[in-house]
C-alpha cells in the first residue's frame, strides 16, 4: 500500500520515534504493532513477535470510525440525511410504547452519541429485546444530556446504512473503501444473524489501518480517486461536542464516531488499538497493543514525535531504529523441554474462564515442543524455544511453552486479537487465565472460530 523510506528522508528524527517506543516501555504498554507514516511513506514499522505484518487484528471500537465513513457514503449518495429519524428508516423496529424523545432521534444524534442515554445502553438494550437490539435501544430510558459513549448507537447506525443502501455493511465498505485501497483481508465479527456489530469486530492489518488514516489525512482521497467526500471527512473529524480534559486522556471532543484531540483526531479501540492522524505534521501513527492507559497514545505521539519533525538525524540513527524495530518480541516461556514427558489434568474453576471448568487437558510431547489437547477446542501446537501455530477451529493460535520443575506452562496467543491465555498444568490441576478478558466473551473457543459470532440473533 505504502512506499517505504528512511525517517531522515521524510524529515523526521529516528530518535523521536525511539522516544515513542521508550514511552511504551516506561508505562508498561504491551505493544503488538506500530507504524509511522510521514508524507505518505512508512518510515517506521514493527511487530512484537509472534504478531506479524500479514495478520489482521481485532480493532475493537476503531470499527466505529469505519461505520461513520459508511454513513457518510450513504449520505453522499443521497440515500440518507443527518436529520433522518431512526423511526422512519427502521419502522419495523419501533416499539409500541416508544417515547417522544426516542421518536425524535436522528442520524446526527447517533453519529455524535448525543441521543440522551445516560451511558452505554448496549447491555440494557439487549436485555430488553434479545432478538432486536434496535428496538431495545429505543426503549432504554433517555435520562442523560449531551455526549455519552454508547456502543448501541453505532449498531443502530449500521442497520440504517444497510436499510437505505440495500447492502450488508461488510459488502458496502468492501466495494467502496477496502478494495479500492487494496485492503483485501478485512474480517468482521458478527452477531448470530450474521450482521456486523458495526461498533466493534473489524479485523485489519496494521498497514490497512494506516491506509485508512492516510485516506482521512488526504481528505478522503486515495491516489487519484476521491473515495470519501472531503466534506464528510471534515465534518466527521471535527468536534460536535466538547469533552473536558482529563488526566491520561487525549480526547478534547467527539466528532462523528471519531475522537478529536488537541493536535488532530483519532480512532480508538479497547485495550489500545489506535489510528492517530496529525494533519499539521502530515503524520499518521497506528498502534495495536494492550495499553493500561487508554486514550493516552495521541498525546504521546505529539510529545515524542513533534520535536523530531524537521530535525532528521543521521543514517546511523535510522539503522539503530530499524534494528530495534526488528528485535521487538514477546519473551518465549522459559524452562526445559524434557522430551517424552506428558501430563493430564482437569481445568479448575476460575472467574471469566477461557476453558470450561472440569474439562480435560492432555499435554503430549512431540519433536520440538508439545501437542496440547483442550476441550472443546482440539489440538493446539506449542513450541519450545520457538512459536508454533495451529488453527484447530479456524483462526490461528500461536504458542510457546516449557516445563518449570513439575509445572507445565504455555502462553497461547489468540494472535488475531489483543488477548492471550496462560495455561498452567500442575499435577492433576490445570488453570487457564486471560491476560485481559475479551469484551465479547471469555470462551476461548469462540475467539478461535472465524468469524466470531456471539450475542443473540438480532432481527
C-alpha positions as CSV (number, residue, x, y, z in Angstrom):
1,X,0.0,0.0,0.0
2,X,2.7,2.4,1.0
3,X,6.3,3.1,-0.2
4,X,9.0,2.7,2.4
5,X,11.5,5.3,3.4
6,X,14.2,6.0,6.0
7,X,12.9,8.5,8.6
8,X,15.5,11.1,7.7
9,X,14.4,11.2,4.1
10,X,10.9,12.3,5.2
11,X,12.2,14.9,7.7
12,X,11.6,13.1,10.9
13,X,14.2,12.0,13.5
14,X,14.6,8.3,14.2
15,X,15.4,9.3,17.8
16,X,11.9,10.8,18.2
17,X,10.4,7.5,17.1
18,X,12.6,5.7,19.5
19,X,11.3,8.1,22.2
20,X,7.8,6.8,21.4
21,X,9.0,3.2,21.9
22,X,10.6,4.3,25.2
23,X,7.3,5.8,26.2
24,X,5.6,2.4,25.7
25,X,8.3,0.7,27.8
26,X,8.2,3.3,30.6
27,X,4.5,2.9,31.0
28,X,4.3,-0.9,30.6
29,X,2.3,-0.6,27.4
30,X,2.3,-4.0,25.8
31,X,2.9,-3.2,22.2
32,X,1.7,-5.5,19.4
33,X,2.5,-3.3,16.4
34,X,3.5,0.2,15.5
35,X,3.6,2.0,12.1
36,X,4.6,5.6,11.5
37,X,3.7,7.2,8.1
38,X,5.0,10.7,7.1
39,X,4.5,12.3,3.7
40,X,2.7,9.1,2.6
41,X,5.8,6.9,3.3
42,X,6.2,4.3,6.0
43,X,9.2,5.5,8.0
44,X,9.0,3.0,10.8
45,X,7.2,-0.3,11.4
46,X,7.5,-3.1,13.8
47,X,5.6,-6.0,15.3
48,X,6.3,-7.7,18.6
49,X,6.7,-11.4,17.7
50,X,4.6,-13.5,17.4
51,X,2.5,-10.7,16.0
52,X,3.3,-10.0,12.4
53,X,2.6,-7.7,9.4
54,X,0.4,-10.0,7.5
55,X,-2.2,-10.8,10.2
56,X,-5.4,-8.8,10.5
57,X,-6.1,-8.0,14.2
58,X,-9.2,-7.1,16.1
59,X,-9.6,-3.3,16.3
60,X,-12.5,-3.1,18.8
61,X,-14.0,0.4,18.6
62,X,-11.8,1.6,15.8
63,X,-14.5,-0.1,13.8
64,X,-16.9,2.7,14.7
65,X,-14.9,5.1,12.6
66,X,-15.3,2.9,9.5
67,X,-19.1,2.8,10.2
68,X,-19.0,6.6,10.2
69,X,-17.5,6.5,6.7
70,X,-20.2,4.1,5.6
71,X,-22.8,6.6,6.8
72,X,-21.0,9.4,5.0
73,X,-21.0,7.5,1.8
74,X,-24.8,6.8,2.1
75,X,-25.4,10.5,2.7
76,X,-23.2,11.5,-0.2
77,X,-25.3,9.1,-2.4
78,X,-28.4,10.9,-1.3
79,X,-29.8,7.8,0.4
80,X,-29.5,9.1,4.0
81,X,-29.5,12.5,5.7
82,X,-28.3,13.8,9.0
83,X,-31.8,14.7,10.1
84,X,-33.4,11.4,9.1
85,X,-35.1,9.8,12.0
86,X,-34.4,6.2,13.2
87,X,-38.2,5.5,13.4
88,X,-38.6,6.5,9.7
89,X,-35.7,4.5,8.4
90,X,-36.2,1.4,10.6
91,X,-40.0,1.4,11.1
92,X,-40.1,-2.4,11.7
93,X,-38.0,-1.9,14.9
94,X,-40.2,0.7,16.6
95,X,-41.6,-0.4,20.0
96,X,-45.4,0.2,20.6
97,X,-44.7,2.4,23.7
98,X,-41.9,4.5,22.1
99,X,-41.2,7.8,23.9
100,X,-41.4,11.1,22.2
101,X,-37.7,11.6,22.8
102,X,-36.9,8.3,21.1
103,X,-39.2,9.2,18.2
104,X,-37.1,12.3,17.5
105,X,-33.7,10.6,17.3
106,X,-31.7,11.3,14.1
107,X,-28.6,10.2,12.3
108,X,-26.8,13.2,13.7
109,X,-27.7,12.1,17.2
110,X,-26.4,8.6,16.6
111,X,-23.1,9.7,14.9
112,X,-22.3,12.2,17.7
113,X,-23.5,10.0,20.5
114,X,-25.8,12.6,21.8
115,X,-29.0,10.5,21.9
116,X,-29.8,11.3,25.6
117,X,-28.9,8.0,27.2
118,X,-27.1,8.5,30.5
119,X,-24.4,6.0,29.5
120,X,-23.7,2.9,27.4
121,X,-27.1,1.4,26.6
122,X,-25.8,-1.8,25.0
123,X,-26.3,-4.3,27.8
124,X,-29.7,-3.0,28.9
125,X,-31.0,-2.8,25.3
126,X,-30.0,-6.4,24.7
127,X,-31.7,-7.5,27.9
128,X,-34.9,-5.7,27.0
129,X,-35.0,-7.1,23.4
130,X,-32.6,-10.1,23.0
131,X,-33.8,-10.5,19.4
132,X,-33.9,-6.9,18.3
133,X,-31.2,-4.5,19.6
134,X,-32.6,-1.5,17.7
135,X,-36.0,-1.9,19.5
136,X,-34.2,-2.4,22.8
137,X,-32.1,0.7,22.2
138,X,-35.3,2.8,21.7
139,X,-36.7,1.5,24.9
140,X,-33.8,2.3,27.2
141,X,-34.8,5.4,29.2
142,X,-33.3,8.7,27.9
143,X,-32.3,10.4,31.2
144,X,-29.0,12.0,30.1
145,X,-28.0,15.1,28.3
146,X,-25.1,15.8,26.0
147,X,-22.5,13.3,25.0
148,X,-22.4,9.7,26.4
149,X,-20.3,7.0,24.8
150,X,-22.9,4.4,23.7
151,X,-22.0,1.4,21.6
152,X,-25.6,0.7,20.6
153,X,-25.8,4.0,18.7
154,X,-23.3,2.6,16.2
155,X,-25.2,-0.7,15.8
156,X,-28.4,1.2,15.0
157,X,-26.4,3.4,12.6
158,X,-25.0,0.4,10.8
159,X,-28.5,-1.0,10.4
160,X,-29.8,2.3,8.9
161,X,-26.9,2.3,6.4
162,X,-27.8,-1.3,5.4
163,X,-31.5,-0.4,5.1
164,X,-31.0,2.6,2.8
165,X,-28.3,1.1,0.6
166,X,-29.8,-2.4,0.4
167,X,-26.3,-3.7,1.1
168,X,-24.7,-5.6,4.0
169,X,-22.2,-3.2,5.8
170,X,-19.3,-5.6,5.0
171,X,-20.2,-5.7,1.3
172,X,-20.8,-1.9,1.1
173,X,-17.5,-0.9,2.7
174,X,-15.7,-3.7,0.8
175,X,-16.8,-2.3,-2.5
176,X,-16.5,1.4,-1.7
177,X,-13.5,1.6,0.6
178,X,-11.4,-1.6,1.2
179,X,-10.9,-2.9,-2.3
180,X,-10.1,0.5,-3.8
181,X,-7.5,1.0,-1.1
182,X,-6.0,-2.5,-1.5
183,X,-7.2,-3.8,1.9
184,X,-8.2,-7.3,0.7
185,X,-8.3,-9.1,4.1
186,X,-11.0,-7.3,6.2
187,X,-12.7,-9.7,8.6
188,X,-15.8,-8.9,10.6
189,X,-17.1,-10.5,13.8
190,X,-20.8,-10.7,13.8
191,X,-24.0,-11.2,15.8
192,X,-25.8,-14.5,15.4
193,X,-27.8,-13.3,12.5
194,X,-24.6,-12.7,10.5
195,X,-24.7,-8.9,10.6
196,X,-21.6,-7.0,11.5
197,X,-21.6,-5.5,15.0
198,X,-20.7,-2.1,13.5
199,X,-19.4,-0.8,16.8
200,X,-16.6,-3.3,17.0
201,X,-15.4,-6.5,15.5
202,X,-13.5,-5.4,12.4
203,X,-10.1,-7.1,11.8
204,X,-7.5,-5.4,9.6
205,X,-3.7,-5.4,9.2
206,X,-1.7,-2.6,10.7
207,X,-0.9,-1.2,7.3
208,X,-4.6,-1.2,6.2
209,X,-5.4,0.8,9.3
210,X,-2.6,3.2,8.4
211,X,-4.0,3.5,4.9
212,X,-7.4,4.5,6.4
213,X,-5.6,7.2,8.4
214,X,-3.8,8.4,5.3
215,X,-7.1,8.5,3.4
216,X,-8.6,10.7,6.1
217,X,-5.4,12.9,6.2
218,X,-5.8,13.5,2.4
219,X,-9.4,14.5,2.8
220,X,-10.8,11.2,1.6
221,X,-8.6,10.9,-1.5
222,X,-6.6,7.7,-2.3
223,X,-4.2,8.1,-5.2
224,X,-6.2,9.7,-8.0
225,X,-9.7,8.6,-6.6
226,X,-11.9,10.5,-4.2
227,X,-13.2,7.6,-2.2
228,X,-14.9,9.6,0.6
229,X,-16.2,13.2,0.1
230,X,-13.8,15.7,1.6
231,X,-16.8,17.4,3.2
232,X,-17.6,14.3,5.1
233,X,-14.1,13.8,6.4
234,X,-14.0,17.4,7.6
235,X,-17.5,17.1,9.3
236,X,-16.8,13.7,10.9
237,X,-13.4,14.7,12.4
238,X,-14.3,18.0,13.9
239,X,-15.9,18.1,17.4
240,X,-19.7,18.1,17.7
241,X,-19.4,18.0,21.5
242,X,-16.7,19.2,23.8
243,X,-15.1,16.8,26.4
244,X,-13.4,18.4,29.4
245,X,-9.7,17.5,29.6
246,X,-8.9,14.6,32.0
247,X,-5.6,13.1,33.1
248,X,-4.3,10.5,30.8
249,X,-6.9,11.0,28.1
250,X,-6.2,12.9,24.8
251,X,-9.8,13.5,23.9
252,X,-11.0,17.1,23.7
253,X,-14.1,16.4,21.8
254,X,-16.1,13.9,19.9
255,X,-17.0,14.1,16.2
256,X,-18.9,11.6,14.1
257,X,-17.5,8.4,15.6
258,X,-14.0,9.9,15.8
259,X,-12.3,11.3,18.9
260,X,-10.8,14.8,18.5
261,X,-7.6,15.7,20.2
262,X,-5.7,19.0,20.6
263,X,-3.5,18.3,17.6
264,X,-5.7,16.2,15.3
265,X,-8.1,13.3,15.6
266,X,-8.0,9.5,16.1
267,X,-10.0,6.3,16.0
268,X,-9.7,4.4,19.3
269,X,-10.4,0.8,20.3
270,X,-10.4,-1.0,23.6
271,X,-7.0,-2.2,25.0
272,X,-5.0,0.3,23.0
273,X,-5.9,0.0,19.3
274,X,-5.4,3.4,17.8
275,X,-5.1,5.3,14.5
276,X,-3.8,8.8,15.2
277,X,-3.9,11.5,12.5
278,X,-1.9,14.7,13.0
279,X,-2.6,16.9,10.0
280,X,-0.2,19.7,10.9
281,X,2.7,17.2,10.9
282,X,1.5,15.2,7.8
283,X,1.6,12.2,10.1
284,X,-0.3,9.0,10.7
285,X,0.6,6.6,13.5
286,X,-1.1,3.3,14.2
287,X,-0.6,1.3,17.4
288,X,-2.1,-2.1,18.3
289,X,-1.4,-3.1,21.8
290,X,-2.7,-3.8,25.3
291,X,-2.3,-0.5,27.0
292,X,-3.0,0.3,30.7
293,X,-3.5,4.0,29.7
294,X,-6.3,4.0,27.1
295,X,-6.6,7.3,25.3
296,X,-3.1,8.4,26.1
297,X,-1.3,7.5,22.9
298,X,-2.3,10.6,20.8
299,X,-0.7,12.9,23.3
300,X,2.4,10.6,23.4
301,X,2.6,10.8,19.6
302,X,2.7,14.5,19.7
303,X,5.0,14.8,22.7
304,X,7.5,12.3,21.3
305,X,7.4,12.9,17.5
306,X,6.7,16.6,17.1
307,X,10.2,17.6,18.4
308,X,11.7,15.4,15.7
309,X,9.9,16.9,12.8
310,X,12.2,18.9,10.6
311,X,15.2,17.6,12.5
312,X,16.2,14.4,10.7
313,X,19.1,12.5,12.2
314,X,21.9,10.6,10.6
315,X,21.8,7.4,8.6
316,X,23.3,5.7,11.6
317,X,20.3,6.8,13.7
318,X,18.0,5.3,11.1
319,X,19.9,2.0,11.2
320,X,19.7,1.9,15.0
321,X,15.9,2.4,15.0
322,X,15.4,-0.2,12.2
323,X,17.4,-2.8,14.2
324,X,15.4,-2.0,17.4
325,X,12.1,-2.5,15.5
326,X,13.4,-5.8,14.0
327,X,14.1,-7.1,17.5
328,X,10.6,-6.4,19.0
329,X,9.3,-9.6,20.6
330,X,7.5,-11.2,23.5
331,X,9.6,-13.5,25.6
332,X,9.3,-17.2,25.0
333,X,8.2,-19.2,28.0
334,X,11.4,-20.1,30.0
335,X,12.1,-23.6,31.1
336,X,13.1,-27.0,29.8
337,X,11.7,-29.3,27.1
338,X,12.0,-32.7,28.9
339,X,11.2,-34.7,25.8
340,X,8.8,-37.6,26.3
341,X,7.2,-36.1,29.4
342,X,3.4,-35.9,29.3
343,X,0.7,-34.6,31.6
344,X,-3.1,-35.0,32.2
345,X,-5.2,-32.6,34.2
346,X,-8.6,-31.1,34.7
347,X,-9.4,-27.5,34.4
348,X,-10.1,-25.7,37.7
349,X,-12.9,-23.3,38.0
350,X,-11.9,-19.6,37.8
351,X,-13.6,-16.3,37.1
352,X,-14.0,-15.5,33.4
353,X,-12.7,-18.9,32.3
354,X,-11.2,-19.4,28.8
355,X,-11.9,-23.2,29.2
356,X,-14.8,-25.0,30.8
357,X,-14.3,-26.0,34.4
358,X,-13.8,-29.7,34.7
359,X,-12.7,-30.2,31.1
360,X,-9.6,-32.4,30.4
361,X,-6.2,-31.1,29.3
362,X,-3.7,-33.5,27.8
363,X,0.0,-32.5,27.2
364,X,1.8,-34.8,24.8
365,X,5.5,-34.4,23.9
366,X,6.3,-34.0,20.2
367,X,9.5,-33.1,18.4
368,X,10.4,-29.5,19.4
369,X,7.5,-29.0,21.7
370,X,4.1,-30.3,22.6
371,X,0.6,-31.0,21.4
372,X,-1.9,-29.9,23.9
373,X,-5.5,-31.2,23.7
374,X,-8.1,-28.9,25.1
375,X,-11.9,-29.3,25.2
376,X,-13.8,-28.0,23.3
377,X,-11.0,-26.7,21.1
378,X,-9.0,-29.6,19.9
379,X,-5.2,-29.9,19.5
380,X,-3.0,-26.8,19.9
381,X,0.7,-26.9,18.9
382,X,3.1,-25.4,21.5
383,X,6.8,-24.8,20.7
384,X,9.8,-24.9,22.9
385,X,12.2,-22.1,22.3
386,X,10.0,-21.0,19.4
387,X,6.5,-20.1,18.5
388,X,4.2,-22.7,16.9
389,X,1.0,-22.0,15.1
390,X,-2.2,-24.1,14.8
391,X,-5.8,-23.4,13.9
392,X,-8.0,-26.1,15.4
393,X,-11.2,-24.1,14.9
394,X,-10.3,-21.7,12.0
395,X,-8.4,-18.8,13.5
396,X,-4.8,-19.2,14.5
397,X,-3.4,-19.6,18.0
398,X,0.4,-19.2,18.4
399,X,2.0,-20.7,21.4
400,X,5.3,-21.4,23.3
401,X,5.8,-23.4,26.5
402,X,8.2,-25.1,28.8
403,X,8.4,-27.3,31.9
404,X,9.3,-25.3,35.0
405,X,10.1,-28.0,37.5
406,X,7.0,-30.1,37.9
407,X,4.8,-27.5,36.2
408,X,4.0,-27.1,32.5
409,X,3.4,-23.5,31.4
410,X,2.3,-22.3,28.0
411,X,1.3,-18.9,26.6
412,X,-1.4,-19.2,23.9
413,X,-1.7,-16.0,21.8
414,X,-5.1,-15.5,20.1
415,X,-3.0,-13.8,17.5
416,X,-5.8,-12.0,15.7
417,X,-6.8,-10.2,18.9
418,X,-5.0,-8.3,21.7
419,X,-5.5,-11.3,24.0
420,X,-3.7,-14.4,25.2
421,X,-4.2,-17.2,27.6
422,X,-1.7,-18.6,30.1
423,X,-2.1,-22.3,30.7
424,X,-0.6,-23.8,33.8
425,X,-0.6,-27.6,34.4
426,X,0.5,-28.5,37.9
427,X,-0.1,-32.1,38.9
428,X,-3.7,-33.0,38.1
429,X,-4.9,-29.4,38.0
430,X,-4.9,-27.0,35.1
431,X,-5.6,-23.3,35.3
432,X,-6.2,-21.1,32.2
433,X,-6.2,-17.3,32.6
434,X,-6.7,-14.5,30.2
435,X,-4.1,-11.7,30.1
436,X,-7.1,-9.4,29.6
437,X,-10.6,-10.8,29.3
438,X,-12.1,-10.1,25.9
439,X,-15.1,-7.8,25.9
440,X,-17.4,-10.1,23.9
441,X,-17.0,-13.5,25.7
442,X,-14.4,-15.2,27.9
443,X,-14.9,-18.5,25.9
444,X,-11.6,-19.2,24.1
445,X,-13.3,-21.5,21.6
446,X,-15.4,-18.6,20.2
447,X,-12.4,-16.5,19.6
448,X,-10.7,-19.2,17.6
449,X,-13.7,-19.5,15.1
450,X,-13.8,-17.4,12.0
451,X,-15.9,-15.3,12.2
452,X,-16.6,-14.9,15.9
453,X,-20.4,-14.9,16.2
454,X,-21.9,-14.1,19.5
455,X,-24.8,-12.4,21.3
456,X,-28.4,-13.3,20.5
457,X,-29.8,-13.2,17.0
458,X,-30.7,-9.6,16.0
459,X,-33.6,-9.2,13.6
